[in-house]
Amino acid sequence: MIRVTVNLSAFERYMRRYDDRIRNAMGEAILSSAEIMVTQTKNVSPVDSGKLRESIKVLERAINKIVYGSEIGYAASVEYGTSDTRSNPFFRRGINLSMARVRRELVDVINRKMRGRL
């Protein structure tokens, strides 16, 4: 099993400055960002039987934390490697590749909200 936790506590403190509508919109953007990370991680995950790729999902959602990962026992062995196999850091690649899109999603939501389109 492997779990990736994105802690958003600092972001949550920052968002307290804004009204409820903006905070709610940002909450939705954060949840959609989690789906972006899941999709990107699936796209770069190795495929043999397909079980590992299909097992990647959001495991926990909260306003200040997103946890996604795979509950398949060998996911960590694939990510970090073993004494017999090389590491294939697909979770780290998925996160890195999704960050620009996640940032755009958050900025777009803020901009739409500030312009009164949400």
C-alpha positions as CSV (number, residue, x, y, z in Angstrom):
1,M,0.0,0.0,0.0
2,I,1.1,3.5,-0.7
3,R,-0.5,6.8,0.4
4,V,0.3,10.3,-0.6
5,T,-0.9,13.1,1.7
6,V,-1.2,16.6,0.5
7,N,-1.5,18.8,3.6
8,L,-3.3,22.0,2.9
9,S,-3.3,23.5,6.4
10,A,-1.4,26.6,5.4
11,F,-3.7,27.1,2.4
12,E,-6.7,26.7,4.7
13,R,-5.4,29.4,7.0
14,Y,-4.8,31.7,4.0
15,M,-8.4,31.0,2.8
16,R,-9.9,32.2,6.1
17,R,-9.4,35.7,4.8
18,Y,-12.0,35.3,2.1
19,D,-15.8,35.0,2.2
20,D,-17.6,31.6,2.3
21,R,-18.4,31.6,-1.4
22,I,-14.7,31.8,-2.3
23,R,-13.8,29.2,0.3
24,N,-16.4,26.8,-1.0
25,A,-15.2,27.3,-4.6
26,M,-11.7,26.6,-3.5
27,G,-12.8,23.5,-1.7
28,E,-14.3,22.3,-4.9
29,A,-11.1,23.2,-6.8
30,I,-9.0,21.3,-4.3
31,L,-11.1,18.2,-4.7
32,S,-10.9,18.4,-8.5
33,S,-7.1,18.9,-8.1
34,A,-7.0,15.6,-6.3
35,E,-8.7,13.9,-9.3
36,I,-6.1,15.6,-11.5
37,M,-3.3,14.0,-9.5
38,V,-5.0,10.6,-9.6
39,T,-5.5,10.8,-13.3
40,Q,-1.9,11.8,-14.0
41,T,-0.5,9.2,-11.6
42,K,-2.6,6.5,-13.4
43,N,-1.3,7.8,-16.8
44,V,2.4,7.2,-15.7
45,S,1.9,4.1,-13.7
46,P,3.4,0.9,-15.0
47,V,0.9,-1.6,-16.4
48,D,1.3,-5.4,-16.2
49,S,-2.2,-6.7,-15.3
50,G,-3.7,-3.2,-14.9
51,K,-4.6,-3.9,-11.2
52,L,-2.1,-1.3,-9.9
53,R,-3.4,1.4,-12.2
54,E,-7.0,0.7,-11.4
55,S,-6.3,0.8,-7.7
56,I,-5.1,4.4,-7.6
57,K,-7.8,6.6,-6.2
58,V,-8.6,9.4,-3.7
59,L,-8.6,7.7,-0.3
60,E,-9.5,10.7,1.9
61,R,-10.8,14.2,1.3
62,A,-11.0,17.1,3.7
63,I,-10.7,20.8,3.3
64,N,-7.1,20.8,4.6
65,K,-5.9,17.4,3.4
66,I,-6.1,15.1,0.4
67,V,-4.9,11.6,0.6
68,Y,-4.6,9.5,-2.6
69,G,-2.8,6.3,-3.3
70,S,-3.2,2.6,-3.9
71,E,-4.2,-0.1,-1.3
72,I,-2.5,-2.8,-3.3
73,G,0.3,-4.3,-1.2
74,Y,3.0,-4.1,-3.9
75,A,2.5,-0.5,-4.9
76,A,5.2,0.7,-2.5
77,S,7.6,-2.0,-3.9
78,V,7.0,-0.6,-7.4
79,E,7.4,3.0,-6.3
80,Y,10.6,2.5,-4.2
81,G,11.9,-0.7,-5.5
82,T,13.2,-3.8,-3.7
83,S,16.4,-5.6,-3.4
84,D,15.4,-7.4,-6.6
85,T,13.8,-4.6,-8.6
86,R,14.6,-1.1,-9.5
87,S,12.3,1.7,-8.3
88,N,9.7,3.1,-10.6
89,P,8.6,6.3,-8.9
90,F,5.3,6.7,-10.7
91,F,3.6,8.5,-7.8
92,R,6.3,11.1,-7.6
93,R,6.2,11.5,-11.4
94,G,2.4,11.8,-11.3
95,I,2.5,14.5,-8.6
96,N,5.3,16.5,-10.4
97,L,3.5,16.3,-13.8
98,S,0.2,17.4,-12.3
99,M,1.3,20.4,-10.3
100,A,1.1,22.9,-13.1
101,R,-2.4,21.9,-14.0
102,V,-3.4,21.9,-10.3
103,R,-2.0,25.4,-9.9
104,R,-4.0,26.6,-13.0
105,E,-7.2,25.0,-11.6
106,L,-6.8,26.9,-8.3
107,V,-6.0,30.2,-10.0
108,D,-8.8,29.8,-12.5
109,V,-11.3,29.2,-9.7
110,I,-10.1,32.3,-7.8
111,N,-10.2,34.4,-11.0
112,R,-13.7,33.3,-11.9
113,K,-14.9,33.9,-8.3
114,M,-13.4,37.4,-8.2
115,R,-15.1,38.2,-11.5
116,G,-18.4,36.9,-10.1
117,R,-18.8,33.9,-12.4
118,L,-19.2,31.2,-9.8
